[in-house]
Amino acid sequence: MRAAGYPLCAAVLATLAGTARAEPGYYVHAPYDLAGVTTLELRHWTTKARGRGERVWPELAIGHGLNSRWHTQLLASFVGPSNLRTRLDLWRWQNIVQLTQGEWPVDVALLGALVRPAERADGHLLEAGPLLQGDLGRTRWNLNLLFERRLGAEEHRPTELKVQWQLRHRWQPALHVGLSGFSELGDWNHWLPRDRQSHRAGPAVFGTLPLAGGTTLQLDAAVLRGATFGQHGRMVTLRVAASF
């Protein structure tokens, strides 16, 4: 199963209202076959609630395809009120293992990630769940169900459920367009009331540029609108990745 692109990926804000508790995010995780390929990434995403200041999350990541089914990645995420005023927020080690590669109409992969916040009181975060992917003509769809569990934190939290989805249309060979969406529903077995759930969605664009020496440069961007834990606002995501 070869994805037509690398993640637009996700995770949860504790609040969009202003506290700096976040996991790396808001890019849809997608299965891919990049055996032997190393990828360097620069990610940048921002949030702005109505009537409040903007917060930014620049991120740096390095990943490698250990084989055709297993990809591993290490990411450092920073947070602050502006790009010149950020601090280290967390480290994330992520692995995606493909269970199928075209044998079924819907391809299935499993994601597992360990997140270590810079603040020890926040404990560690485990994230795991299935990644589903299929094609409808020239349009690729992704649906991810991610279960998030915080361990060792001063404040106990139950396992929470997050949902990611994406539609990606192959408009041109090097330019795809689509939609991305993210939701946080609360406890996995006892969802929050509808007015307290989080749902955001918006248009996305995906570009690919071959460079000399076999290097490929990819640019993904999306503009999302909706709510995060009752706070309405917008979110902008940008990702630049070089694969070689």
C-alpha positions as CSV (number, residue, x, y, z in Angstrom):
1,M,0.0,0.0,0.0
2,R,1.8,3.1,-1.2
3,A,0.2,6.3,0.1
4,A,0.0,9.3,-2.3
5,G,1.6,11.3,0.4
6,Y,2.9,11.5,3.9
7,P,0.8,12.6,6.8
8,L,-1.2,15.7,7.1
9,C,-1.1,14.2,11.4
10,A,-3.0,14.7,14.9
11,A,-3.4,15.0,18.4
12,V,-5.3,16.8,21.1
13,L,-5.3,20.3,22.5
14,A,-6.1,20.4,26.2
15,T,-7.7,23.8,25.3
16,L,-7.6,26.2,22.5
17,A,-8.3,29.0,25.0
18,G,-4.7,29.6,25.8
19,T,-2.9,27.0,28.0
20,A,0.1,25.4,26.2
21,R,-0.8,21.8,26.7
22,A,-0.8,20.0,23.3
23,E,0.4,17.0,21.6
24,P,2.0,17.1,18.1
25,G,-0.7,17.5,15.7
26,Y,-3.3,18.1,13.3
27,Y,-1.8,16.1,10.4
28,V,-3.7,13.0,9.3
29,H,-1.6,9.9,9.7
30,A,-1.4,7.9,6.5
31,P,0.1,4.5,5.8
32,Y,3.0,4.5,3.3
33,D,5.7,2.3,1.8
34,L,9.0,4.2,2.2
35,A,11.4,1.3,2.7
36,G,14.9,2.6,3.2
37,V,13.9,6.2,2.8
38,T,14.8,8.9,5.4
39,T,12.5,11.9,5.8
40,L,13.3,15.2,7.5
41,E,10.3,17.4,8.3
42,L,9.5,20.9,9.4
43,R,6.0,21.3,10.6
44,H,4.2,24.4,11.8
45,W,0.7,24.8,13.1
46,T,-1.2,27.6,14.7
47,T,-4.5,28.0,16.6
48,K,-6.5,31.1,17.3
49,A,-9.7,31.2,19.3
50,R,-12.1,34.1,19.0
51,G,-11.0,37.0,21.1
52,R,-7.7,35.4,22.1
53,G,-4.1,35.5,21.0
54,E,-2.6,33.1,18.5
55,R,-0.4,30.2,19.6
56,V,2.2,28.5,17.4
57,W,3.7,25.0,17.5
58,P,6.8,24.6,15.3
59,E,8.0,20.9,15.1
60,L,11.0,19.1,13.8
61,A,11.0,15.4,12.9
62,I,13.1,12.7,11.4
63,G,11.7,9.4,10.2
64,H,13.0,6.2,8.4
65,G,11.3,3.3,6.6
66,L,12.8,0.3,8.3
67,N,11.2,-1.9,5.7
68,S,8.1,-1.8,3.4
69,R,5.7,-2.2,6.3
70,W,7.3,-0.4,9.3
71,H,8.1,3.3,9.6
72,T,9.5,4.9,12.7
73,Q,9.8,8.6,13.6
74,L,11.1,10.9,16.3
75,L,9.6,14.4,16.7
76,A,10.3,17.4,18.9
77,S,7.5,19.9,19.4
78,F,7.8,23.5,20.6
79,V,5.1,25.9,21.7
80,G,4.8,29.7,22.3
81,P,2.9,32.9,21.5
82,S,5.2,33.5,18.5
83,N,7.9,31.8,16.5
84,L,10.6,33.7,18.4
85,R,9.2,32.9,21.8
86,T,8.8,29.2,22.0
87,R,9.9,26.5,24.4
88,L,10.3,22.7,24.1
89,D,6.8,21.2,24.7
90,L,7.4,17.4,24.2
91,W,9.1,14.5,22.4
92,R,7.1,12.0,20.4
93,W,8.3,8.5,19.2
94,Q,5.9,7.1,16.7
95,N,5.7,3.8,14.7
96,I,3.3,2.8,12.0
97,V,3.1,-0.8,10.9
98,Q,1.1,-1.8,7.8
99,L,-0.9,-5.0,8.1
100,T,-2.1,-5.0,4.5
101,Q,-0.6,-3.7,1.2
102,G,-3.4,-3.8,-1.4
103,E,-4.7,-7.3,-0.6
104,W,-8.0,-6.0,0.6
105,P,-10.3,-3.2,-0.7
106,V,-9.5,-1.3,2.5
107,D,-5.8,-1.2,3.7
108,V,-5.2,-1.4,7.4
109,A,-2.2,-0.2,9.5
110,L,-1.6,0.2,13.2
111,L,-0.1,3.3,14.9
112,G,1.6,3.3,18.2
113,A,3.2,6.4,19.8
114,L,4.8,7.4,23.1
115,V,4.8,11.1,24.0
116,R,7.0,12.5,26.8
117,P,6.0,16.1,27.8
118,A,8.6,18.5,29.0
119,E,6.6,19.0,32.1
120,R,7.0,16.0,34.3
121,A,3.7,16.6,36.1
122,D,1.9,15.8,32.8
123,G,3.1,12.2,32.8
124,H,3.5,10.3,29.6
125,L,1.0,9.8,26.8
126,L,0.3,6.6,24.9
127,E,-1.6,6.7,21.6
128,A,-2.6,3.7,19.5
129,G,-5.2,2.7,17.0
130,P,-6.1,1.6,13.5
131,L,-5.4,3.6,10.3
132,L,-7.8,2.8,7.4
133,Q,-7.2,3.8,3.8
134,G,-8.9,3.2,0.5
135,D,-9.5,4.6,-3.0
136,L,-12.6,5.8,-4.8
137,G,-11.5,6.4,-8.3
138,R,-8.8,9.2,-8.2
139,T,-9.7,10.1,-4.6
140,R,-8.0,8.5,-1.7
141,W,-9.7,8.5,1.7
142,N,-8.3,8.0,5.2
143,L,-10.1,7.2,8.5
144,N,-8.1,6.9,11.7
145,L,-9.4,5.9,15.2
146,L,-6.9,6.8,17.8
147,F,-7.1,5.9,21.5
148,E,-5.1,8.2,23.9
149,R,-4.1,7.3,27.4
150,R,-2.2,9.5,29.9
151,L,0.1,7.6,32.3
152,G,1.8,8.9,35.5
153,A,0.1,12.3,35.5
154,E,-0.9,14.1,38.7
155,E,-4.4,14.3,37.2
156,H,-6.0,11.0,36.2
157,R,-7.7,10.9,32.8
158,P,-9.5,8.0,31.2
159,T,-8.7,6.7,27.7
160,E,-10.0,9.2,25.1
161,L,-11.0,8.7,21.5
162,K,-9.9,10.9,18.6
163,V,-10.9,10.6,15.0
164,Q,-9.1,11.8,11.9
165,W,-10.4,11.7,8.3
166,Q,-9.1,12.9,4.9
167,L,-10.2,13.0,1.3
168,R,-7.4,13.6,-1.2
169,H,-8.1,14.0,-4.9
170,R,-5.4,13.4,-7.5
171,W,-6.0,16.6,-9.4
172,Q,-2.6,16.8,-11.1
173,P,0.4,14.4,-10.8
174,A,2.2,16.8,-8.5
175,L,-0.7,18.7,-7.0
176,H,-3.6,17.1,-5.0
177,V,-6.5,18.8,-3.3
178,G,-8.9,17.7,-0.6
179,L,-10.4,18.0,2.8
180,S,-9.1,17.1,6.3
181,G,-11.0,16.8,9.6
182,F,-10.3,16.1,13.3
183,S,-12.5,15.3,16.3
184,E,-12.0,14.6,20.0
185,L,-15.0,12.8,21.4
186,G,-14.1,12.4,25.1
187,D,-13.9,9.0,26.9
188,W,-13.7,6.2,24.4
189,N,-16.7,4.4,26.0
190,H,-18.6,7.5,27.2
191,W,-18.5,10.4,24.8
192,L,-18.9,14.0,25.9
193,P,-22.2,15.8,25.2
194,R,-22.3,17.2,21.7
195,D,-21.7,20.8,22.7
196,R,-18.5,19.8,24.5
197,Q,-17.0,17.6,21.7
198,S,-14.4,19.0,19.3
199,H,-14.8,19.0,15.5
200,R,-12.7,20.9,13.0
201,A,-12.5,20.5,9.2
202,G,-11.3,22.4,6.1
203,P,-9.6,22.4,2.7
204,A,-6.1,20.9,2.2
205,V,-3.6,21.0,-0.6
206,F,-0.7,18.6,-1.2
207,G,2.3,19.3,-3.5
208,T,5.3,17.2,-4.6
209,L,8.5,18.5,-6.2
210,P,11.3,16.1,-7.3
211,L,14.8,17.5,-6.7
212,A,18.3,16.4,-7.8
213,G,19.9,13.3,-6.4
214,G,16.7,11.4,-5.9
215,T,15.4,13.8,-3.1
216,T,11.7,14.6,-3.1
217,L,10.2,17.8,-1.5
218,Q,6.7,17.7,-0.3
219,L,4.5,20.6,0.9
220,D,1.2,20.0,2.7
221,A,-1.1,22.7,4.1
222,A,-4.6,23.0,5.5
223,V,-6.9,25.6,7.0
224,L,-9.4,24.2,9.6
225,R,-12.3,25.8,11.3
226,G,-14.5,24.6,14.1
227,A,-14.4,23.9,17.8
228,T,-11.8,22.5,20.2
229,F,-13.4,21.7,23.6
230,G,-16.1,24.4,23.3
231,Q,-13.7,27.1,21.9
232,H,-14.5,28.1,18.3
233,G,-11.7,29.4,16.1
234,R,-9.3,28.4,13.3
235,M,-6.3,26.3,12.9
236,V,-3.6,26.5,10.1
237,T,-1.2,23.6,9.5
238,L,1.9,23.6,7.3
239,R,4.4,20.8,6.6
240,V,7.5,20.7,4.5
241,A,9.3,17.4,4.2
242,A,12.4,16.2,2.3
243,S,12.7,12.5,1.5
244,F,16.0,10.9,0.3
